[in-house]
Amino acid sequence: EVEALLADKAYDADERVLDVLEACGAIAVIPPKRNRLVQRAYDKELYKARHLIENFFSKIKQFRAIATRYDKLSRNFLAGVHLASACVLLN
């Protein structure tokens, strides 16, 4: 079960994202847009961890098979993601 969703400002949409997360009991860690009439609070410390996730994805995209998704079967692609992840973590 999802406890929190870390996302950027593009996902600051009440009806499509925030209300759905609230109905599921998940916490939205999404900074509000500047043009929002009522600014809502979010966990800034947890949001800072988002860059680690973004950095990880940029590193595994250096592997051509992951970036281009040559594999036709999802299990083969997932195996490639696991292999690329292991290589990134070992370096």
N, C-alpha and C positions, 0 to 999 in steps of 0.2 A: 504494500500500500504506500502511496506517495504521501510524504509528510510536508514537503515544501517544493515549490517550483521557483527556480532562479532563472530570471529572464530579463531582457533589456526593455527599454521604454516602449519599444514597438508593440509589446504585448500588454500594454496598459489599456485594456478595453474591458469595461464593466460587464457587458452582456455576454461576450464571447469567451472571456478568460476568467476574470475575477469572480463572477457569480458562480461559474461552474466549479472553480476551485473551492470556494466557500461551501458549496453544496456537498462536495466530497470530503470536506473537513481538512483540506490542505491549506498551508500558509503560502500566500503569494509574496515572494521576495522580488518585487518589481518596482523600480523607482517610478514615481508619477511623472507624467509629461508636464512641461511648464505651463501649457495652456489649460490644464485641468482647473476647473473652478474651485473644487475643494481638494486641496492637497492631502493625500493620505500618507500615513506612516509606513515605513518598511524597515526591515532589519539591515542596517548598513554594514555591519560587521560580516554577516552571512553573505551579503551581496559581494563583498570584496573577494570572497573565495571563488566567484564566478570566473575570474581571469585564469585560474588554474585549469578549469575545465576547457576554456577556449584555447589555452596554450596546448593542452593535450591533443585536442582535435587538430590543431594546425600541425602538430608533429606527426600524427599518424597519416595525415593527408600527404606527407612527403613520400609515402609508399604509393607507387603508381597504381597498383591493383586496387587500393582502397579509394584513391581519389577518383578513379574513372569507373569503378564498379564493373569490371569485366566479367565477374562471375555471374552465371545465370541463376544458380541456386542460392537461396539465402543462407543455407547452412555452410556453403563454401565461402561465401562472403564473410560470415561471422567467424569462421576459422581464420581467415586472413586478418580480420580485425584483432583477434586474439593474438596472432603471431606478431603483428605490427605493434600491438600494445606491449607485449613481452619485450620486444626489441627496444622500444622507447624506455621502458622501465629499467632495463638492464644497463642502459647507457648513462 
